[in-house]
């Protein structure tokens, strides 16, 4: 139905205004989330500069996501238990979150170890 036909039917009270609006204007679709291909990880240990440097060299290049999923055991993947009380997510939900482009996760522990994960 064209725009003019809808407006004419609305003018003749054959259509309700809400129905005419739906016919004239399409519902906007949400943009789909892009899938990430790589994960960049940084681990900083403030008490040991040597360990931080070693981890910096090992994790210098981004890792492909399929390698990250490959090294996580199936028992952990399919677990229905929450990760912790402070983070009410299952490991499977966390993997789905990491697979989306543009996610940044910053973890700081009680002993000031910082883990920064970014998806590319």
N, C-alpha and C positions, 0 to 999 in steps of 0.2 A: 504494500500500500504506500502511495506517495505521500509527501508532506501535505499537499493541498487536499487530497482526499480525506486525510485524518482531520485537518482543520475544518473542512466542510461538514464532516460528520459531527464534530464537536460543536459547531455552530448550530446545527439542527437538533442538538441534544440526543443524538443517537449513541454517542460515547460519553462515558464519564471522563472528567478531566484527568483523573489518575491513570486511566487506561490509555488516553491520548498521549499523555506524557511518556508512558512506557513505550508506545509505538514510535514516538518521535525521537526519543533519546535512548540509545543503547546503554546498557549497564556497563560501566567501566570495569575492565578486567584488571586484577592485580598483576603486577609484573612477576614473572616467575623468577625464583631465586636461581642464580647461576651456580653451577657445580664447580667446586674447587678442584684443582688438580694437584696442588702441592701444599705442604705444611712447612712453615718456618718455625723452628723452635730455638729459644734462647734460655739457657739455665745459668743463673748467677748464684754462686756460693760466696758470701762475703767473708767467711772465715778462711777460705783457701783460694788464693789467686791462681795457684797451679791447677786446681781442679776446674776452675772457671775457664782458664785458658785452654785446657785439654777439651772440655766440652764445647768451647767456642770453635775449636778447629774441627772436631768431629761433626758438629751440627752447622758448619758454615754454609753449606748448600741446602736448599729446600729439599725435603723428602717427598716423593710421590705418595699420594694417599693410599694407593693399593698396597704399598709396602707397610704402611702403618696398620692397615686392616689385616694384613697377612700375619703380622707378628702378635696380634692380640688373640689369645686362645678362645676357642668357641665357647668354652664354659663361662668365660667372663662376658662374651658378647650376648649370649642368650640368658644371662642372669636377669631376674625380675626384681632383685633387691636394689634399694637406693644406694648411691655411692657413699653418702654420709648424711648426717642429720642436717648439716648446713647446706648441702647441695641435693635437693630432692629429685635427682634424675637417675635413670638406669643407664648402664654402660651403652646399651643399644641406642638410647636417645642421644647420648653424648656423641656417638659415632655419626649419627645423622646430622647433628649440629655442626660437627667438624667438616662434613662433606659439602657445606655451603660456602660459597665465596664471600670473603670479607669479614669473617668471624675473627675476633680478637679475644683471647682468654689470658688474663693476667692472674697468676696464682702466687700468693705470698704466704709462706708458712710461719709458724711461731718462731722458728730459729732463723728468720730473715732470708731464707732461700727463696729466690724468685724464679718462677718458670713462666715464660711468655710464649704463647702459641698463637700463630697468625696463619690464616688460610689464604692462599693465593690462587 
